[in-house]
Amino acid sequence: MKQLITCICILIIAASCELSSSIHSSGQKKPSEIIPQQEISSNDGITVFLTGNVLGSLKPCGCSGGQLGGLDRRPAVFNTVPKDKRLLIDTGSLVENQSQQSLFKFTIIIEALKYLDYDIVNLTKQDIEMSRQSGQLDSSSKEYISSYETDQKFPIGNRLEYELNGQKINISVVGFDPLERPIEDIKKVFPEEQSGKNVNILIINHESNEIISGISKLGVVDCLVCPIKSDEPTVISDSGAKTLACAVGRFGRYISKLVINNAPDGSLKLSFDYIPVREEIKQDDYLKDLYKTYQDMIKDAGLLGENLRSPLDGNLKYVGSEACESDDCHSEPLRHKYEYVVWKESGHANAYATLVEEGSQYDPECIVCHVIGYKYESGFKTAETTPELKNVGCEYCHGPGSEHCKDPYNNKTTPIPDKVKKCLECHTPEHSGDFAGHEEEKMQLINHWPEPNDVNTVK
């Protein structure tokens, strides 16, 4: 199966590269957009854009507004700085695991980084393993570096030259694992200082307060890029520290920005900031099409049907929401009329349609929150074979209804002791940025239980 996936990846890459080549050779410029003025570097310095820890997040899911991220919005941010004044670095951790789906994601991310013309891409151990499976990376390509020894023999670092106010600036970027080599070796891995001013950037794959302190005391590193601290970029070092230690965040929701400028005393000054990748930033057409290619890869591989499914306890089965429409149950004109009728008019009853709009209806990672029981044997399989289990229906919250339908008075559905906790299974900050802090307001949108009963008491 992996050989088949590798062949598919290679074919996709070949087609994508041909398209990318035609775009560049035609003289077309990559689309850009004016982003908010306060988010643009307002000086004549050199801007180092830092990304990393994307962990397979190609774009926001698109299920609600206010989401951050997307590879297709990066050109609009990068192009606010002239190419001769910017350096693009990705610190690695391109995917989260080594699954088949992650292999597809890795293929797309590498192609996107090539199109975006990254200067340096630091590869972690997992990145290298995924590159071996896909057969995608070539150690002769100048942009890839890694602190790990492999058959491909990627260099540990690279140096690039820039000009700042008539002076040459040498920027050296090195990957380093402090658990595999003594910290003192950092003095050896950076190239000897050249004429002009020098800035040394070190990317490490493990960190602790002791490691950060030890690296800072060496007096060699100007900017230390540490592993994940939070989704949002953070400055780890104290204000005024000689070594600026930072983390770039996760899932590509922000683009970190290290600006190198001249200080009044003639030395170089480094400042750290970050830009939220908001949904109003213009998308790049080629990268949008590349994401559609990923969706086609997922569909063609049939990953939706390869999900490992668990049996339900007590031989229960999912039956679909239409089973609740019977006149003697949750429909009009009887006393439970609110429950089915109001649900039918809610957004939950059309949750599957939002996947179709985004083209993500074949993605196992997306489908789970838009259908009933995808993780279970009697749950959703495909829209063709189990259409009755599409959407966020009754059984998503109240449990499988096979026994309840047979004898509703003696077989109650699953109680919901904590309604907000149940909602948070899907309405996470990354998927529903406007849910937190508006829980009660959101609950009113799905209020389908007869008053004065609260959802907590519905059985």
C-alpha positions as CSV (number, residue, x, y, z in Angstrom):
1,M,0.0,0.0,0.0
2,K,2.8,2.4,0.9
3,Q,4.4,1.7,-2.5
4,L,1.1,2.7,-4.2
5,I,0.9,5.8,-2.2
6,T,4.5,6.7,-3.0
7,C,3.7,6.3,-6.7
8,I,0.6,8.5,-6.4
9,C,2.7,11.2,-4.5
10,I,5.4,11.2,-7.2
11,L,2.8,11.6,-10.0
12,I,1.1,14.4,-8.1
13,I,4.4,16.2,-7.4
14,A,5.4,15.9,-11.1
15,A,2.1,17.4,-12.2
16,S,2.3,20.2,-9.6
17,C,5.9,21.0,-10.4
18,E,5.1,21.3,-14.1
19,L,2.2,23.7,-13.2
20,S,4.5,25.7,-10.9
21,S,7.2,25.9,-13.5
22,S,4.7,27.2,-16.1
23,I,3.6,29.9,-13.6
24,H,7.1,31.1,-12.9
25,S,8.3,31.0,-16.5
26,S,5.3,33.0,-17.7
27,G,6.4,36.0,-15.7
28,Q,3.3,36.0,-13.5
29,K,3.8,37.3,-10.0
30,K,2.5,35.4,-7.0
31,P,-0.6,37.2,-5.7
32,S,-0.2,39.4,-2.7
33,E,-2.4,41.7,-0.7
34,I,-2.1,44.7,1.5
35,I,-2.5,43.4,5.1
36,P,-3.1,45.6,8.1
37,Q,-0.5,48.4,8.3
38,Q,0.5,47.5,11.9
39,E,1.4,44.0,10.8
40,I,4.0,45.2,8.2
41,S,7.6,45.8,8.9
42,S,7.9,49.6,8.8
43,N,11.7,49.8,8.7
44,D,14.6,49.1,6.3
45,G,15.8,46.1,8.1
46,I,16.1,42.5,7.1
47,T,13.0,40.4,7.9
48,V,13.3,36.7,8.8
49,F,9.9,35.0,8.5
50,L,9.8,32.0,10.7
51,T,7.2,29.2,10.4
52,G,7.2,25.6,11.7
53,N,5.3,23.0,13.6
54,V,2.5,23.0,11.0
55,L,1.9,19.4,11.9
56,G,-0.1,18.6,8.8
57,S,-2.5,21.6,9.1
58,L,-2.7,22.6,5.4
59,K,-5.6,25.1,6.0
60,P,-8.3,25.8,8.5
61,C,-11.3,23.4,8.3
62,G,-13.6,26.3,7.2
63,C,-16.5,25.2,9.5
64,S,-16.8,28.6,11.2
65,G,-15.5,32.1,10.9
66,G,-12.5,33.6,12.7
67,Q,-10.1,30.7,12.0
68,L,-6.4,31.3,11.5
69,G,-3.9,29.7,9.2
70,G,-3.5,28.2,5.7
71,L,-0.5,27.7,3.5
72,D,-2.3,29.5,0.7
73,R,-2.3,32.9,2.6
74,R,1.5,32.9,3.2
75,P,2.4,34.6,-0.1
76,A,0.4,37.7,0.8
77,V,2.3,38.1,4.1
78,F,5.8,37.3,2.6
79,N,5.3,39.7,-0.3
80,T,4.9,42.7,2.0
81,V,8.7,42.6,2.2
82,P,11.0,42.8,-0.9
83,K,12.7,39.5,-1.7
84,D,16.2,40.9,-1.2
85,K,15.2,42.0,2.3
86,R,13.6,38.8,3.5
87,L,14.6,35.3,4.6
88,L,12.1,32.4,4.8
89,I,12.8,29.7,7.3
90,D,10.7,26.7,8.3
91,T,11.8,25.0,11.5
92,G,10.3,21.6,10.6
93,S,7.8,19.1,12.2
94,L,5.8,19.2,8.9
95,V,3.4,16.4,9.9
96,E,2.1,14.9,13.1
97,N,2.6,11.2,12.6
98,Q,3.5,8.6,9.9
99,S,0.0,7.6,8.8
100,Q,-1.0,7.3,5.1
101,Q,-2.9,10.6,5.3
102,S,0.2,12.3,6.8
103,L,2.2,11.0,3.8
104,F,-0.2,12.8,1.5
105,K,0.1,15.9,3.6
106,F,3.9,15.8,3.6
107,T,3.8,15.6,-0.2
108,I,1.7,18.7,-0.4
109,I,3.6,20.7,2.2
110,I,7.0,20.0,0.5
111,E,5.5,21.2,-2.8
112,A,4.1,24.3,-1.2
113,L,7.4,25.2,0.5
114,K,9.1,24.8,-2.9
115,Y,6.6,27.1,-4.5
116,L,6.9,29.6,-1.7
117,D,10.6,29.6,-2.4
118,Y,11.7,29.0,1.2
119,D,15.4,29.6,1.8
120,I,15.9,27.1,4.6
121,V,13.8,24.1,5.8
122,N,15.0,22.4,8.9
123,L,14.1,18.6,8.9
124,T,13.2,16.7,12.1
125,K,13.7,12.9,12.4
126,Q,10.1,12.3,11.4
127,D,10.4,14.7,8.5
128,I,13.3,12.7,7.2
129,E,11.5,9.4,7.6
130,M,8.5,10.8,5.7
131,S,10.9,12.1,2.9
132,R,12.3,8.5,2.7
133,Q,8.8,7.1,2.3
134,S,7.8,9.6,-0.4
135,G,11.1,9.7,-2.2
136,Q,10.6,13.4,-2.4
137,L,13.6,15.2,-1.0
138,D,17.0,15.6,-2.5
139,S,19.9,16.4,-0.3
140,S,21.5,18.3,-3.1
141,S,18.8,20.9,-2.8
142,K,20.3,23.9,-1.0
143,E,17.3,24.7,1.2
144,Y,17.2,21.6,3.4
145,I,19.2,21.3,6.6
146,S,19.1,18.8,9.4
147,S,20.9,18.0,12.6
148,Y,20.4,14.3,12.0
149,E,22.8,12.1,10.1
150,T,21.1,10.1,7.3
151,D,22.0,8.4,4.0
152,Q,20.9,11.6,2.3
153,K,23.5,13.6,4.3
154,F,21.7,16.9,4.6
155,P,23.9,19.8,5.7
156,I,23.6,20.9,9.3
157,G,23.2,24.5,8.3
158,N,23.5,27.2,5.7
159,R,24.6,30.8,5.4
160,L,23.0,33.6,3.3
161,E,24.3,37.1,2.6
162,Y,22.2,40.3,2.7
163,E,22.9,44.0,2.6
164,L,21.7,46.4,5.2
165,N,22.4,50.2,4.8
166,G,25.4,49.5,2.6
167,Q,26.9,46.8,4.9
168,K,27.1,43.1,4.3
169,I,25.1,40.9,6.8
170,N,25.9,37.2,7.0
171,I,23.0,35.2,8.4
172,S,23.8,31.6,9.4
173,V,21.1,29.1,10.2
174,V,21.9,25.8,11.9
175,G,19.8,22.9,13.2
176,F,21.0,21.3,16.4
177,D,19.8,18.5,18.8
178,P,21.2,19.2,22.3
179,L,20.3,15.6,23.4
180,E,22.6,14.1,20.7
181,R,25.6,16.5,20.9
182,P,27.2,18.5,23.7
183,I,26.1,22.1,23.8
184,E,29.7,23.2,23.5
185,D,29.7,21.8,19.9
186,I,27.5,24.8,18.9
187,K,30.7,26.8,18.7
188,K,32.0,24.4,16.0
189,V,28.8,24.1,13.9
190,F,28.6,27.8,13.0
191,P,30.9,28.9,10.2
192,E,33.8,31.2,11.1
193,E,32.9,34.9,11.1
194,Q,33.3,36.6,7.7
195,S,33.7,40.3,6.8
196,G,30.7,42.3,7.7
197,K,28.2,41.7,10.5
198,N,27.0,38.3,11.5
199,V,23.8,36.9,12.8
200,N,23.6,33.3,14.0
201,I,20.2,31.6,14.2
202,L,20.0,28.2,15.9
203,I,17.0,25.8,15.6
204,I,16.9,23.2,18.4
205,N,14.6,20.1,18.6
206,H,14.6,19.8,22.4
207,E,14.8,22.4,25.1
208,S,14.7,23.1,28.8
209,N,15.7,26.1,30.9
210,E,19.1,24.5,31.4
211,I,19.6,24.1,27.7
212,I,18.5,27.6,26.9
213,S,20.7,29.1,29.6
214,G,23.7,27.0,28.5
215,I,23.4,28.0,24.8
216,S,23.0,31.7,25.8
217,K,26.2,31.6,27.9
218,L,28.2,30.4,24.9
219,G,27.8,33.9,23.4
220,V,27.5,32.5,19.9
221,V,23.8,32.4,19.2
222,D,21.9,35.6,18.5
223,C,18.4,33.9,18.0
224,L,17.5,30.6,19.4
225,V,14.3,29.0,18.0
226,C,12.9,26.5,20.4
227,P,10.3,23.7,20.1
228,I,6.6,24.2,20.6
229,K,5.5,26.2,23.6
230,S,1.9,27.1,22.5
231,D,-0.2,27.6,19.4
232,E,0.8,31.2,19.5
233,P,4.4,32.3,19.0
234,T,6.2,33.3,22.2
235,V,9.4,34.9,23.4
236,I,11.0,32.7,26.0
237,S,14.1,34.7,26.9
238,D,14.1,37.6,29.3
239,S,14.0,41.2,28.0
240,G,17.5,42.4,27.2
241,A,19.0,38.9,27.1
242,K,21.9,38.5,24.6
243,T,20.3,35.5,23.0
244,L,16.7,36.0,21.8
245,A,14.9,32.7,22.5
246,C,11.5,32.2,20.8
247,A,9.0,29.6,19.7
248,V,7.0,29.9,16.4
249,G,3.7,28.3,17.5
250,R,1.8,25.5,15.9
251,F,-0.5,24.7,13.0
252,G,0.6,27.7,10.9
253,R,-1.9,30.0,12.5
254,Y,0.8,32.7,12.9
255,I,3.9,33.7,11.0
256,S,6.7,34.8,13.2
257,K,8.9,37.8,12.2
258,L,12.4,38.4,13.3
259,V,13.6,41.9,12.2
260,I,17.3,42.6,12.0
261,N,18.3,46.3,12.1
262,N,21.1,48.6,13.0
263,A,21.2,49.8,16.6
264,P,22.3,53.4,17.4
265,D,25.7,52.1,18.7
266,G,26.4,50.4,15.3
267,S,25.6,46.9,16.5
268,L,22.7,44.8,15.2
269,K,19.4,44.8,16.9
270,L,16.9,41.9,16.7
271,S,13.2,42.2,17.4
272,F,10.5,39.5,17.4
273,D,6.9,39.8,16.4
274,Y,4.2,37.7,14.7
275,I,1.4,38.0,12.3
276,P,-2.0,36.2,12.7
277,V,-2.9,34.5,9.4
278,R,-6.4,35.7,9.3
279,E,-9.1,34.6,6.8
280,E,-9.4,38.0,5.2
281,I,-5.8,37.7,3.9
282,K,-5.9,36.9,0.2
283,Q,-5.4,33.3,-0.8
284,D,-2.9,32.2,-3.5
285,D,-4.6,30.5,-6.4
286,Y,-1.8,27.9,-7.0
287,L,-1.8,26.9,-3.4
288,K,-5.6,26.7,-3.3
289,D,-5.4,24.3,-6.3
290,L,-2.7,22.3,-4.5
291,Y,-5.0,21.8,-1.6
292,K,-7.7,20.5,-4.0
293,T,-5.0,18.1,-5.2
294,Y,-4.7,16.8,-1.7
295,Q,-8.4,16.3,-1.4
296,D,-8.4,14.3,-4.6
297,M,-5.5,12.2,-3.2
298,I,-7.6,11.4,-0.1
299,K,-10.7,10.5,-2.2
300,D,-8.8,8.3,-4.7
301,A,-7.0,6.5,-1.9
302,G,-10.3,5.6,-0.2
303,L,-9.1,6.5,3.2
304,L,-12.6,7.3,4.4
305,G,-13.5,3.6,4.3
306,E,-10.3,2.4,6.0
307,N,-11.1,3.8,9.4
308,L,-10.7,1.3,12.3
309,R,-14.1,0.9,13.8
310,S,-15.1,-0.2,17.3
311,P,-18.2,-2.2,18.2
312,L,-20.8,-0.5,20.4
313,D,-21.6,-1.8,23.9
314,G,-24.7,-4.0,24.3
315,N,-25.1,-4.7,20.6
316,L,-26.5,-1.2,20.1
317,K,-26.7,0.3,16.6
318,Y,-27.1,3.7,15.1
319,V,-30.4,4.1,13.2
320,G,-30.3,7.8,12.0
321,S,-32.3,10.9,13.0
322,E,-35.2,10.1,10.7
323,A,-36.2,7.4,13.1
324,C,-37.0,10.1,15.6
325,E,-39.6,11.7,13.3
326,S,-42.4,9.2,14.1
327,D,-45.7,10.9,15.0
328,D,-45.8,9.2,18.3
329,C,-42.4,10.3,19.4
330,H,-40.5,13.6,18.8
331,S,-42.5,15.2,16.0
332,E,-45.6,17.4,15.8
333,P,-48.3,17.5,17.0
334,L,-47.4,15.8,20.3
335,R,-45.7,17.3,23.3
336,H,-42.2,16.5,22.1
337,K,-42.6,18.6,18.9
338,Y,-39.6,20.8,19.7
339,E,-37.1,18.0,19.7
340,Y,-37.1,16.8,16.1
341,V,-38.7,19.7,14.3
342,V,-36.4,22.4,15.8
343,W,-33.3,20.2,15.3
344,K,-34.3,19.7,11.6
345,E,-34.1,23.5,11.1
346,S,-30.7,23.9,12.9
347,G,-27.2,24.1,11.4
348,H,-26.5,20.7,12.9
349,A,-29.0,19.1,10.5
350,N,-26.9,20.4,7.6
351,A,-23.5,19.8,8.9
352,Y,-22.5,17.4,6.1
353,A,-23.3,20.0,3.5
354,T,-20.6,22.3,5.0
355,L,-18.0,19.5,4.2
356,V,-19.2,19.3,0.7
357,E,-18.8,23.1,0.3
358,E,-15.2,22.8,1.4
359,G,-14.6,19.6,-0.6
360,S,-13.6,17.7,2.6
361,Q,-16.3,15.1,2.6
362,Y,-13.8,12.3,1.9
363,D,-11.4,13.4,4.7
364,P,-11.4,11.1,7.7
365,E,-10.1,13.9,10.0
366,C,-13.0,16.2,9.0
367,I,-15.9,13.7,8.6
368,V,-15.9,12.6,12.3
369,C,-17.6,15.8,13.5
370,H,-20.2,16.0,10.7
371,V,-21.8,12.6,10.8
372,I,-23.1,10.0,13.3
373,G,-20.8,7.3,14.7
374,Y,-18.0,7.4,12.2
375,K,-15.7,5.6,14.7
376,Y,-18.1,2.7,15.2
377,E,-19.1,-0.4,13.3
378,S,-22.7,0.6,12.8
379,G,-21.9,4.3,12.2
380,F,-21.4,6.4,9.0
381,K,-19.4,4.9,6.2
382,T,-20.1,6.8,3.1
383,A,-22.8,9.1,1.9
384,E,-23.9,6.5,-0.6
385,T,-24.1,3.5,1.8
386,T,-25.3,5.2,5.0
387,P,-27.1,8.4,4.0
388,E,-29.3,8.3,7.1
389,L,-26.2,8.9,9.3
390,K,-25.1,12.2,7.6
391,N,-25.1,15.4,9.7
392,V,-24.8,16.0,13.4
393,G,-28.0,14.1,14.3
394,C,-29.8,13.0,17.5
395,E,-27.5,10.1,18.1
396,Y,-24.4,12.2,18.0
397,C,-25.2,13.6,21.4
398,H,-27.8,11.2,22.8
399,G,-26.2,7.9,21.8
400,P,-27.2,5.0,19.5
401,G,-31.0,4.7,19.3
402,S,-31.7,1.1,18.2
403,E,-33.0,0.0,21.6
404,H,-34.7,3.3,22.4
405,C,-36.7,3.0,19.2
406,K,-37.9,-0.5,20.1
407,D,-39.0,0.5,23.6
408,P,-38.6,4.3,24.3
409,Y,-40.0,4.2,27.8
410,N,-37.8,1.5,29.2
411,N,-34.7,2.2,27.1
412,K,-33.7,5.8,27.6
413,T,-31.1,7.5,25.5
414,T,-27.8,8.6,26.9
415,P,-28.0,11.5,29.4
416,I,-25.9,14.6,28.8
417,P,-24.5,15.6,32.2
418,D,-22.3,18.5,30.8
419,K,-23.7,20.0,27.6
420,V,-20.7,22.4,27.0
421,K,-18.2,19.5,27.4
422,K,-20.1,17.5,24.8
423,C,-20.0,20.4,22.4
424,L,-16.3,20.9,22.9
425,E,-15.6,17.5,21.4
426,C,-16.0,19.3,18.0
427,H,-16.2,23.0,18.8
428,T,-12.6,23.3,19.7
429,P,-10.8,26.7,19.6
430,E,-9.2,25.8,16.2
431,H,-12.5,24.7,14.6
432,S,-14.9,27.1,16.3
433,G,-12.9,30.2,17.4
434,D,-16.1,32.0,18.4
435,F,-17.5,29.3,20.7
436,A,-15.5,29.9,23.8
437,G,-17.0,32.7,25.9
438,H,-20.3,32.4,24.0
439,E,-21.4,29.0,25.2
440,E,-24.9,30.0,26.4
441,E,-25.6,32.0,23.3
442,K,-24.6,29.1,21.1
443,M,-26.7,26.6,23.0
444,Q,-29.8,28.7,22.4
445,L,-29.2,28.2,18.6
446,I,-29.8,24.5,19.1
447,N,-32.4,24.6,21.9
448,H,-34.7,21.7,20.9
449,W,-35.8,20.6,24.3
450,P,-39.3,21.5,25.7
451,E,-39.2,24.3,28.3
452,P,-38.8,24.5,31.2
453,N,-36.6,21.4,30.9
454,D,-32.9,22.1,30.4
455,V,-30.7,20.0,28.1
456,N,-29.1,18.5,31.1
457,T,-32.3,16.8,32.1
458,V,-33.3,15.5,28.7
459,K,-33.3,11.7,28.6
